[in-house]
Amino acid sequence: MLKHICAALMASGIALPALAQTCTFTTECYETEACQDTSFTLTAELDGAKIVTDFGDLTVVGVKRDAPLTTVFATGEGAEYLLSRAGDVARFTAHSNDGPTAITYIGTCEGEF
């Protein structure tokens, strides 16, 4: 039934809402150093195949859904990225191509894909 409603809305030209998640991270862990407080926000827009961050947009290259976990794989200049979310708990990691070096962000997400 829902599939028929969505198809009818798309055929009528009515735009469906974009599915996105806004994630806020309050803890940053760099390599083996002690974690520290941070303030970092991103928006994952799967319909646009991008993750929007303060430092630039990342290209989403894959998504894996294995309830309750959703994992988003992305790439950007100089690094590869992984966003994992289960419920409202989230992790975002950056894996630098100059290294290896990894940074982990711990926080929460709102919204849904």
Secondary structure as the mmCIF struct_conf table of DSSP 4:
data_model
#
loop_
_struct_conf.conf_type_id
_struct_conf.id
_struct_conf.beg_label_comp_id
_struct_conf.beg_label_asym_id
_struct_conf.beg_label_seq_id
_struct_conf.end_label_comp_id
_struct_conf.end_label_asym_id
_struct_conf.end_label_seq_id
HELX_RH_AL_P HELX_RH_AL_P1 LEU A 2 ALA A 11
TURN_TY1_P TURN_TY1_P1 SER A 12 GLY A 13
HELX_LH_PP_P HELX_LH_PP_P1 ILE A 14 LEU A 19
STRN STRN1 ALA A 20 TYR A 30
TURN_TY1_P TURN_TY1_P2 GLU A 31 THR A 32
BEND BEND1 GLU A 33 GLU A 33
HELX_LH_PP_P HELX_LH_PP_P2 ALA A 34 CYS A 35
STRN STRN2 GLN A 36 GLU A 45
HELX_RH_3T_P HELX_RH_3T_P1 LEU A 46 GLY A 48
TURN_TY1_P TURN_TY1_P3 ALA A 49 ALA A 49
STRN STRN3 LYS A 50 THR A 53
TURN_TY1_P TURN_TY1_P4 ASP A 54 PHE A 55
STRN STRN4 GLY A 56 ASP A 66
TURN_TY1_P TURN_TY1_P5 ALA A 67 PRO A 68
STRN STRN5 LEU A 69 GLY A 76
TURN_TY1_P TURN_TY1_P6 GLU A 77 GLY A 78
STRN STRN6 ALA A 79 ALA A 86
TURN_TY1_P TURN_TY1_P7 GLY A 87 ASP A 88
STRN STRN7 VAL A 89 SER A 96
TURN_TY1_P TURN_TY1_P8 ASN A 97 PRO A 100
STRN STRN8 THR A 101 GLU A 112
#
